[in-house]
Amino acid sequence: MRLITRCEALEGVLETWREAIGSDFQAYKNHCYRVLNGAYAVLEAGGLASDEHLETIGFALGFHDLGIWSDVNFDYLEPSACRAELEMADMAWPDLRKQQVLAIIARHHQFIRIHDDSLSEAVRQADWCDVSLGLMRGTIEKARWRQIVKRFPNAGFHQLLIRKGGVHALKHPLNPLPMMRWR
């Protein structure tokens, strides 16, 4: 049971966007690491954990909610994916890996289980686990989740979601959660 305390791909993205994220930086960073560790736990349980998967997921997680700050937009999936795509334009990663990053970002708020993409499904489960404060853990063991949360505490992440989500909901009452997806 490996606890990931540092992922260079994630750290690189976060440092690039530190100023834009501002006072929410630690909350977002801890959220990313909770999701990274939760996703890695899902992959480990399925025998799919690897350093390449860790790097791919870490990079994607740096961007997954970034549009909240980079584009000041609570409908942030597309802006987040666009930022990741721009960053990957000059990277030597294969196109399939770049597509995987974009799929993780696009699908991490999906309600329905993802059967055709193990990395996106692992991230989806971990993100739901974190957003639900561990109530919707999917296949992540309760003891493992407690260990992750102890190492990467909330740091105000849920309060910032309520604050930023509330502002969006007041402006767009007919579409209060635009980032949620069925598929």
TIKETI-180959 format. One line per field, with one value per residue: x, y, z of N, C-alpha, C, CB in turn; residue number from 1. Coordinates in Angstrom, 2 decimals, padded with zeros to 5 digits. Glycine has a CB too. Example, Ala and Ser with C-alpha at 12.3 -4.5 7.8 and 13.67 -1.06 7.14 Angstrom:
<zabas>
n_X <- (013.19,012.85)
n_Y <- (-005.69,-002.25)
n_Z <- (007.80,007.08)
ca_X <- (012.30,013.67)
ca_Y <- (-004.50,-001.06)
ca_Z <- (007.80,007.14)
c_X <- (013.20,012.90)
c_Y <- (-003.30,000.03)
c_Z <- (007.80,007.87)
cb_X <- (011.31,014.08)
cb_Y <- (-004.47,-000.60)
cb_Z <- (009.05,005.72)
n <- (1,2)
</zabas>
This chain:
<zabas>
n_X <- (000.87,001.06,001.76,001.54,003.48,004.69,004.55,006.07,005.02,002.50,003.29,004.72,002.71,001.08,002.85,003.29,000.80,000.41,000.22,-002.15,-004.03,-003.82,-004.84,-006.20,-004.49,-003.19,-005.41,-006.38,-004.13,-003.88,-006.32,-005.86,-003.76,-005.08,-006.97,-005.21,-003.89,-006.09,-006.97,-004.71,-004.81,-007.08,-006.14,-003.95,-005.30,-006.50,-004.35,-003.08,-001.39,001.24,004.32,004.13,001.36,000.86,002.23,000.80,-001.81,-001.25,-000.39,-002.77,-004.49,-003.45,-004.53,-007.29,-009.42,-008.68,-009.68,-011.43,-009.92,-008.02,-009.60,-011.60,-014.14,-016.89,-017.90,-015.94,-014.69,-014.11,-012.43,-010.33,-009.39,-008.56,-006.39,-004.65,-004.25,-002.92,-000.54,000.45,001.09,003.76,004.98,006.64,005.05,003.17,000.35,-001.85,-001.50,-001.76,-004.41,-005.52,-005.07,-006.77,-009.21,-009.42,-009.73,-012.12,-013.96,-014.03,-016.08,-018.18,-021.24,-021.89,-020.36,-017.24,-016.51,-014.76,-012.24,-009.73,-008.04,-009.42,-011.69,-010.63,-009.77,-012.24,-013.66,-012.03,-012.20,-014.95,-015.02,-013.46,-014.86,-017.25,-016.54,-015.52,-017.72,-018.70,-016.94,-016.39,-014.35,-012.33,-010.65,-011.77,-009.91,-007.62,-008.42,-008.70,-006.01,-004.95,-006.35,-005.50,-002.81,-003.05,-004.76,-008.03,-007.91,-009.61,-010.83,-013.47,-015.02,-014.24,-015.33,-018.06,-018.29,-017.43,-019.06,-021.56,-021.69,-021.70,-024.10,-026.00,-025.80,-026.46,-029.02,-030.49,-028.64,-026.84,-024.71,-022.70,-020.58,-021.05,-021.59,-023.38,-022.38)
n_Y <- (-001.19,001.82,005.17,008.11,010.85,012.76,013.84,014.44,015.28,016.30,018.26,020.01,021.14,022.34,024.24,025.93,027.14,028.31,031.06,031.93,030.27,031.09,031.94,029.60,027.59,025.53,024.06,023.08,021.68,019.66,018.37,017.37,015.56,013.81,012.70,011.61,009.64,008.08,007.19,005.76,003.73,002.36,001.47,-000.11,-002.16,-003.41,-004.42,-002.70,-000.59,001.66,003.43,005.06,005.37,006.70,009.12,010.09,010.37,012.14,014.44,015.02,015.52,017.88,019.70,019.14,020.52,023.06,025.19,026.59,028.53,029.43,030.30,031.52,030.23,028.26,026.33,024.35,022.17,022.05,024.41,023.60,021.25,022.36,023.95,021.92,020.59,022.55,022.71,020.15,020.17,020.53,018.40,015.22,013.04,010.13,010.32,008.83,008.77,011.48,011.82,010.27,011.83,014.00,012.65,011.82,014.29,015.21,013.26,012.98,013.80,012.18,010.49,007.80,004.59,004.03,001.91,001.43,002.50,002.37,004.17,006.64,005.79,005.08,007.61,008.92,007.51,008.15,010.96,011.34,010.13,011.91,014.37,013.69,013.48,010.99,009.34,008.15,005.91,004.06,001.55,002.00,001.30,001.84,002.24,002.85,005.24,006.89,007.06,008.49,010.94,011.80,012.37,014.29,016.76,018.39,021.26,023.39,022.86,021.91,024.02,026.02,024.98,025.16,027.92,028.99,027.49,028.27,030.98,030.67,029.22,031.10,032.95,031.36,029.81,027.79,026.03,024.91,023.13,022.78,021.16,018.52,015.21,012.70,010.80)
n_Z <- (000.00,-001.16,-000.37,-002.01,-001.88,-003.33,-006.63,-009.53,-012.02,-011.33,-009.46,-011.12,-012.78,-010.84,-009.69,-011.86,-012.06,-009.59,-008.79,-010.08,-008.84,-006.26,-002.98,-002.60,-003.11,-001.45,-000.62,-003.09,-004.00,-002.02,-002.45,-005.06,-004.49,-002.74,-004.49,-006.40,-004.86,-004.11,-006.64,-007.40,-005.51,-006.38,-008.87,-008.02,-006.63,-008.77,-010.09,-011.88,-011.42,-012.16,-012.79,-015.04,-015.33,-012.94,-013.39,-015.63,-014.58,-012.47,-013.86,-015.30,-013.14,-012.10,-013.82,-013.74,-012.37,-012.86,-014.45,-012.87,-011.66,-013.61,-015.71,-014.42,-013.97,-013.25,-014.82,-015.69,-017.00,-019.84,-020.20,-018.50,-019.76,-022.18,-021.33,-020.46,-022.89,-024.40,-022.92,-023.35,-026.02,-026.86,-025.73,-025.64,-025.40,-026.44,-028.70,-027.77,-025.00,-024.41,-025.15,-023.15,-020.86,-021.43,-021.46,-018.78,-017.51,-018.73,-017.92,-015.15,-013.46,-013.98,-013.52,-013.94,-013.88,-015.52,-017.99,-020.06,-019.71,-017.66,-016.22,-016.21,-014.85,-012.35,-011.43,-011.45,-009.43,-007.21,-007.14,-006.66,-004.17,-002.66,-002.93,-001.74,000.87,001.61,001.72,-000.60,-001.62,-003.63,-004.81,-003.03,-000.12,003.23,005.37,003.94,002.72,004.97,005.76,003.60,003.76,006.24,005.71,003.70,004.44,004.37,004.17,003.59,001.15,000.54,001.46,-000.32,-002.66,-002.07,-001.75,-004.30,-005.98,-005.04,-005.77,-008.56,-008.86,-008.05,-010.11,-012.27,-012.00,-013.29,-014.15,-012.07,-011.54,-013.77,-014.50,-014.09,-015.34,-017.14,-018.88)
ca_X <- (000.00,001.97,001.22,002.30,003.59,005.20,004.45,006.68,004.11,001.51,003.98,005.05,001.50,000.65,003.76,003.04,-000.47,000.32,-000.24,-003.57,-004.84,-003.77,-005.04,-006.79,-003.45,-003.00,-006.65,-006.42,-003.01,-004.23,-007.38,-005.21,-003.03,-006.05,-007.51,-004.12,-003.69,-007.27,-006.93,-003.63,-005.31,-007.97,-005.29,-003.21,-006.22,-006.75,-003.09,-002.79,-000.57,002.56,004.86,003.60,-000.02,000.96,002.61,-000.32,-002.89,-000.78,-000.45,-004.19,-005.09,-003.04,-005.43,-008.67,-010.35,-007.93,-010.48,-012.06,-009.04,-007.38,-010.60,-012.60,-015.33,-017.30,-018.12,-014.50,-014.09,-013.53,-011.24,-009.25,-008.86,-007.84,-005.10,-003.81,-003.91,-001.88,000.70,000.95,001.40,005.19,005.50,006.96,004.17,002.38,-001.00,-002.76,-001.33,-002.35,-005.86,-005.87,-005.13,-008.00,-010.34,-009.49,-010.30,-013.50,-014.85,-013.87,-017.34,-019.21,-022.03,-021.94,-019.08,-016.57,-016.08,-013.81,-011.06,-009.41,-007.46,-010.50,-012.55,-009.93,-009.84,-013.65,-013.96,-011.28,-012.74,-016.23,-014.69,-013.01,-015.93,-018.29,-015.88,-015.32,-018.97,-018.83,-015.56,-016.20,-013.57,-011.23,-010.86,-011.97,-008.66,-006.71,-008.88,-008.34,-004.57,-004.76,-006.89,-004.62,-001.59,-003.42,-006.03,-008.94,-007.34,-010.62,-011.26,-014.93,-015.54,-014.05,-016.32,-019.35,-018.20,-017.39,-020.27,-022.69,-021.68,-022.14,-025.52,-026.80,-025.79,-026.99,-029.86,-030.99,-027.50,-025.95,-023.54,-022.47,-019.46,-021.49,-021.83,-023.88,-021.44)
ca_Y <- (000.00,002.95,006.51,009.01,012.17,013.71,013.44,015.55,015.77,017.13,019.42,020.94,021.87,023.20,025.38,026.84,027.84,028.71,032.45,032.00,029.58,032.02,031.49,028.26,026.67,024.34,023.27,022.38,020.73,018.51,017.65,016.63,014.42,012.83,012.00,010.81,008.46,007.24,006.55,004.78,002.60,001.61,000.80,-001.17,-003.27,-004.08,-004.84,-001.81,000.53,001.78,004.78,005.83,005.73,007.70,010.38,010.53,010.82,013.33,015.56,015.32,016.10,019.28,020.49,018.66,021.57,024.31,026.25,027.39,029.68,029.95,030.95,032.04,029.64,027.04,025.36,024.35,021.00,022.39,025.26,022.81,020.38,023.22,024.30,020.72,020.34,023.52,022.31,018.90,020.36,020.39,017.24,014.07,011.90,009.63,010.88,008.04,009.22,012.82,011.61,009.75,013.00,014.74,011.82,011.90,015.60,015.29,012.25,012.78,014.07,011.34,009.76,006.37,003.89,004.03,000.53,001.31,003.32,002.12,005.34,007.60,005.23,005.21,009.03,009.22,006.98,008.90,012.32,011.23,009.83,013.13,015.37,013.22,013.32,009.57,008.58,007.40,005.48,003.11,000.38,002.44,000.81,002.90,002.48,003.52,006.62,007.61,007.32,009.53,012.20,012.21,012.95,015.45,017.24,019.15,022.61,024.33,022.56,021.84,025.38,026.77,024.48,025.74,029.36,029.24,026.89,029.10,032.16,030.23,028.83,032.33,033.55,030.39,028.90,026.67,025.16,025.16,022.24,022.51,020.25,017.14,014.49,011.33,009.95)
ca_Z <- (000.00,-001.36,-000.24,-002.88,-001.24,-004.31,-008.03,-010.26,-013.06,-010.64,-008.88,-012.20,-013.17,-009.72,-009.54,-012.98,-011.84,-008.18,-008.66,-010.48,-007.83,-005.13,-001.60,-002.64,-003.59,-000.60,-000.67,-004.37,-004.03,-001.20,-003.18,-006.14,-003.93,-002.24,-005.66,-006.96,-004.03,-004.23,-007.96,-007.38,-004.73,-007.27,-009.85,-007.32,-006.36,-010.04,-010.69,-013.00,-010.99,-012.77,-012.72,-016.16,-014.98,-011.89,-014.04,-016.47,-013.70,-011.76,-014.80,-015.54,-011.93,-011.98,-014.66,-013.78,-011.92,-012.99,-015.07,-011.80,-011.41,-014.82,-016.56,-013.49,-014.53,-012.57,-015.89,-015.88,-017.65,-021.14,-020.04,-017.89,-020.80,-023.14,-020.72,-020.51,-024.29,-024.77,-022.25,-023.94,-027.44,-027.11,-024.99,-026.49,-025.08,-027.57,-028.79,-026.94,-023.62,-024.35,-025.16,-021.83,-019.97,-021.73,-021.03,-017.32,-017.17,-019.21,-017.34,-013.71,-012.75,-014.56,-012.54,-014.25,-013.94,-016.81,-018.22,-021.16,-019.47,-016.25,-015.56,-015.96,-013.81,-011.06,-011.04,-011.16,-008.10,-006.20,-007.04,-005.95,-002.77,-002.00,-002.89,-000.80,002.17,001.87,001.78,-001.86,-001.82,-004.71,-004.38,-002.16,001.25,004.22,006.09,003.00,002.56,006.21,005.69,002.59,004.29,007.34,005.13,002.88,005.01,003.52,003.99,003.09,-000.21,000.40,001.64,-001.56,-003.61,-001.70,-002.03,-005.75,-006.55,-004.66,-006.64,-009.89,-008.79,-007.99,-011.45,-013.24,-011.21,-014.08,-014.43,-010.94,-011.54,-015.19,-014.72,-013.86,-016.59,-017.06,-019.65)
c_X <- (000.91,001.23,002.12,002.31,004.16,005.12,004.95,005.77,003.05,002.14,004.29,003.86,001.09,001.54,003.55,001.81,-000.65,-000.28,-001.72,-004.48,-004.87,-003.98,-005.69,-005.75,-003.34,-004.23,-006.70,-005.31,-003.35,-005.35,-006.76,-004.47,-003.97,-006.61,-006.43,-003.92,-004.89,-007.29,-005.85,-004.05,-006.23,-007.14,-004.48,-004.09,-006.52,-005.49,-002.64,-001.88,000.80,003.03,004.31,002.15,-000.04,001.28,001.46,-001.45,-002.47,-000.85,-001.90,-004.83,-004.65,-003.98,-006.91,-009.72,-009.78,-008.74,-011.23,-011.25,-008.49,-008.35,-011.74,-013.99,-015.67,-017.78,-016.73,-013.91,-013.41,-012.32,-010.05,-008.59,-008.07,-006.48,-004.13,-003.35,-002.82,-000.53,001.31,001.41,002.88,005.82,005.68,006.09,003.45,000.97,-001.99,-002.69,-001.94,-003.87,-006.35,-005.99,-006.43,-009.24,-010.51,-010.15,-011.78,-014.46,-014.80,-015.11,-018.49,-019.93,-021.89,-020.54,-018.55,-015.99,-014.96,-012.48,-010.70,-008.82,-008.55,-011.43,-011.90,-010.00,-011.28,-014.02,-013.29,-011.82,-014.09,-016.00,-014.31,-014.13,-017.02,-017.74,-015.77,-016.58,-019.17,-017.43,-015.35,-015.45,-012.39,-011.55,-010.90,-010.67,-007.66,-007.11,-008.53,-006.87,-004.29,-005.19,-006.03,-003.37,-001.87,-004.77,-006.78,-008.44,-008.32,-011.16,-012.78,-015.58,-015.37,-015.02,-017.70,-019.37,-018.28,-018.62,-021.51,-022.80,-022.18,-023.64,-026.43,-026.89,-026.47,-027.89,-030.42,-029.88,-026.47,-024.69,-023.20,-021.38,-019.85,-021.90,-022.43,-022.92,-020.28)
c_Y <- (001.24,004.27,007.45,010.39,013.22,013.09,014.62,016.13,016.69,018.40,020.46,021.78,022.84,024.43,026.40,027.71,028.35,030.12,032.58,031.36,030.38,031.37,030.11,027.19,025.40,023.45,022.45,021.33,019.48,017.68,016.80,015.40,013.38,012.02,011.11,009.52,007.52,006.49,005.48,003.54,001.72,000.82,-000.34,-002.39,-004.06,-004.56,-003.97,-000.63,000.50,003.22,005.64,006.27,006.81,009.07,010.95,011.09,012.09,014.57,015.98,015.99,017.54,020.20,020.24,019.68,022.97,025.46,027.11,028.66,030.27,030.72,031.56,031.57,028.36,025.98,025.07,023.15,021.35,023.33,024.51,021.92,021.19,023.62,023.12,020.44,021.29,023.13,021.07,019.05,020.12,019.20,016.06,012.85,011.43,010.22,010.14,008.48,010.62,012.72,011.09,010.89,013.75,013.97,011.87,013.21,015.64,014.38,012.16,013.11,013.22,010.56,008.25,005.80,003.87,002.63,000.41,002.03,003.23,003.34,006.37,007.09,005.34,006.65,009.41,008.74,007.82,010.32,012.31,010.95,011.11,014.15,014.99,013.01,011.86,008.73,007.70,006.95,004.58,001.90,000.76,002.03,001.98,003.24,003.22,004.99,007.46,007.99,008.48,010.89,012.71,012.90,014.23,015.98,018.19,020.56,023.60,024.03,022.55,023.21,026.18,026.29,025.09,027.22,029.64,028.65,027.69,030.35,031.79,029.93,030.05,032.99,032.67,029.38,027.71,025.67,025.30,024.30,021.83,021.48,018.77,016.49,013.11,010.38,010.78)
c_Z <- (000.00,-001.19,-001.04,-002.25,-002.19,-005.70,-008.85,-011.34,-012.46,-010.09,-009.96,-012.63,-012.06,-009.57,-010.66,-012.70,-010.41,-008.02,-009.02,-009.44,-006.53,-003.78,-001.51,-002.98,-002.75,-000.61,-001.97,-004.45,-003.22,-001.85,-004.29,-005.60,-003.32,-003.41,-006.30,-006.17,-004.07,-005.56,-008.00,-006.59,-005.58,-008.29,-009.22,-007.09,-007.62,-010.74,-011.86,-012.64,-011.68,-012.63,-013.86,-015.88,-013.91,-012.48,-014.88,-015.62,-012.96,-012.63,-015.03,-014.33,-011.69,-012.72,-014.40,-013.33,-012.16,-013.56,-014.07,-011.59,-012.70,-015.69,-015.75,-013.94,-013.78,-013.56,-016.46,-016.62,-018.98,-021.00,-019.44,-018.93,-021.84,-022.60,-020.77,-021.94,-024.78,-024.17,-022.90,-025.39,-027.75,-026.38,-025.94,-026.16,-026.34,-027.54,-027.89,-025.47,-023.43,-024.34,-023.81,-020.82,-020.18,-021.31,-019.51,-016.90,-017.54,-018.44,-015.82,-012.89,-013.28,-013.44,-012.70,-014.39,-015.38,-017.03,-019.24,-020.94,-017.98,-015.54,-015.24,-014.87,-012.43,-010.55,-010.68,-009.75,-007.01,-006.03,-006.31,-004.47,-002.04,-001.87,-001.89,000.62,002.58,001.93,000.55,-002.27,-003.03,-004.18,-003.47,-000.72,002.23,004.96,005.20,002.85,003.78,006.21,004.73,003.14,005.45,006.80,004.34,003.36,004.07,003.21,003.37,001.71,-000.37,000.61,000.36,-002.63,-003.33,-002.05,-003.53,-006.44,-006.24,-005.52,-008.03,-009.88,-008.73,-009.37,-012.49,-012.53,-011.99,-014.45,-013.30,-010.90,-012.98,-015.48,-014.56,-015.19,-016.30,-017.74,-020.13)
cb_X <- (-000.98,002.63,001.12,001.68,004.46,006.66,002.97,007.98,003.43,000.85,005.27,005.58,000.33,000.66,005.22,002.84,-001.61,001.70,000.60,-003.77,-004.28,-004.80,-005.89,-007.93,-002.12,-002.67,-007.89,-006.29,-001.73,-004.66,-008.42,-004.23,-002.05,-007.21,-008.05,-002.80,-003.43,-008.53,-006.67,-002.35,-006.06,-008.97,-004.35,-002.67,-007.53,-007.49,-003.21,-004.07,-000.39,002.54,006.39,003.66,-000.79,002.04,003.85,-000.84,-003.26,000.64,000.22,-004.97,-004.74,-001.62,-005.14,-008.79,-010.67,-006.73,-011.46,-012.16,-007.89,-006.78,-011.16,-012.54,-015.14,-018.41,-019.14,-013.87,-015.16,-014.58,-011.57,-009.78,-010.00,-008.66,-005.29,-004.57,-005.16,-002.27,000.43,-000.11,001.02,005.90,004.55,008.44,003.14,002.31,-001.50,-002.42,000.17,-001.87,-006.25,-004.83,-003.92,-008.06,-010.15,-008.07,-009.54,-013.56,-014.52,-012.73,-017.69,-018.60,-023.49,-022.74,-019.23,-015.45,-017.24,-014.44,-011.30,-008.43,-006.37,-011.30,-012.87,-008.45,-009.31,-014.57,-013.52,-009.80,-012.88,-017.10,-013.55,-011.85,-016.54,-018.90,-016.66,-014.60,-020.14,-019.51,-015.08,-015.43,-013.05,-011.03,-009.74,-013.05,-008.05,-006.72,-010.39,-008.66,-003.80,-005.56,-008.34,-004.22,-000.92,-003.48,-005.77,-010.29,-006.10,-010.05,-010.69,-015.51,-014.82,-012.60,-016.40,-019.63,-016.90,-016.11,-020.43,-022.60,-020.25,-021.34,-025.77,-026.21,-024.35,-025.83,-031.00,-031.65,-026.86,-026.71,-023.81,-022.13,-018.33,-022.67,-020.53,-025.28,-022.16)
cb_Y <- (000.00,002.88,006.96,009.05,012.08,014.12,013.02,015.08,014.59,016.34,018.99,020.19,020.89,022.40,024.91,026.03,026.92,028.66,033.38,031.32,028.15,033.07,032.49,028.21,027.38,024.76,024.20,023.38,021.38,018.98,018.65,017.53,014.91,013.53,013.02,011.63,008.88,008.08,007.61,005.39,003.09,002.57,001.81,-000.65,-002.74,-003.16,-006.25,-001.28,000.52,001.33,004.75,004.99,004.48,007.30,010.18,009.37,009.72,013.12,015.19,014.03,015.25,019.45,020.21,017.46,021.39,024.09,025.64,026.58,029.26,028.81,029.94,033.60,029.36,027.36,025.91,024.42,019.94,023.03,026.45,021.95,019.61,024.49,024.76,019.50,020.48,024.94,022.05,017.84,021.77,021.64,016.86,013.71,012.30,008.07,010.85,006.54,009.23,013.68,010.63,008.72,013.94,015.07,010.36,011.78,016.74,014.93,010.93,013.60,015.54,010.36,010.15,006.13,002.45,005.14,-000.30,001.83,004.80,000.97,005.98,007.87,003.76,004.76,009.93,008.55,005.52,008.94,012.94,010.11,008.80,013.74,015.56,011.91,014.10,009.42,009.53,008.28,004.77,003.74,-000.38,004.00,-000.19,002.47,001.15,002.80,006.66,006.75,006.05,009.20,012.01,010.99,011.93,015.07,017.95,019.24,022.52,025.69,021.23,020.82,026.09,026.63,022.95,025.55,029.93,028.65,025.48,029.49,032.78,028.99,027.94,033.31,033.83,029.66,029.68,027.19,025.50,024.95,020.97,023.79,020.59,017.10,014.34,011.22,009.26)
cb_Z <- (001.25,-002.77,001.27,-004.32,000.00,-003.98,-008.42,-010.90,-013.80,-009.51,-008.18,-013.39,-013.48,-008.42,-009.54,-014.28,-012.19,-007.53,-009.56,-011.85,-007.56,-005.32,-000.84,-003.66,-003.61,000.84,-000.56,-005.53,-003.48,000.20,-003.77,-006.91,-002.87,-001.48,-006.70,-006.98,-002.60,-004.10,-009.06,-006.77,-003.47,-008.01,-010.51,-005.97,-005.75,-010.95,-011.16,-013.56,-009.46,-014.27,-012.77,-017.46,-014.49,-010.87,-014.91,-017.33,-012.69,-011.26,-016.15,-015.88,-010.72,-012.50,-016.09,-012.92,-010.44,-013.85,-016.02,-010.46,-010.50,-015.62,-017.55,-013.42,-016.05,-011.56,-017.01,-014.57,-017.88,-022.03,-019.16,-016.73,-021.49,-023.45,-019.25,-019.96,-025.17,-024.31,-020.76,-023.86,-027.88,-026.70,-023.83,-026.33,-023.99,-027.54,-030.23,-027.05,-023.24,-025.53,-026.28,-021.35,-020.21,-023.23,-021.49,-016.69,-017.89,-020.67,-017.92,-013.22,-012.86,-015.61,-012.65,-015.54,-013.40,-016.88,-018.67,-022.40,-019.90,-016.16,-016.44,-017.25,-014.12,-011.20,-012.17,-012.21,-007.98,-006.57,-008.45,-006.58,-002.68,-002.76,-004.28,-001.30,003.24,003.13,001.93,-003.00,-000.60,-005.89,-005.59,-002.26,001.65,005.23,006.57,001.62,002.30,007.45,005.25,001.30,004.76,008.21,004.22,001.37,006.33,004.19,003.12,003.09,-000.63,001.42,002.82,-002.06,-003.54,-000.19,-001.47,-006.36,-006.03,-003.22,-006.73,-010.34,-007.58,-006.97,-011.87,-013.99,-010.62,-015.35,-015.82,-009.68,-010.66,-015.87,-013.77,-012.86,-017.40,-017.68,-020.85)
n <- (1,2,3,4,5,6,7,8,9,10,11,12,13,14,15,16,17,18,19,20,21,22,23,24,25,26,27,28,29,30,31,32,33,34,35,36,37,38,39,40,41,42,43,44,45,46,47,48,49,50,51,52,53,54,55,56,57,58,59,60,61,62,63,64,65,66,67,68,69,70,71,72,73,74,75,76,77,78,79,80,81,82,83,84,85,86,87,88,89,90,91,92,93,94,95,96,97,98,99,100,101,102,103,104,105,106,107,108,109,110,111,112,113,114,115,116,117,118,119,120,121,122,123,124,125,126,127,128,129,130,131,132,133,134,135,136,137,138,139,140,141,142,143,144,145,146,147,148,149,150,151,152,153,154,155,156,157,158,159,160,161,162,163,164,165,166,167,168,169,170,171,172,173,174,175,176,177,178,179,180,181,182,183)
</zabas>
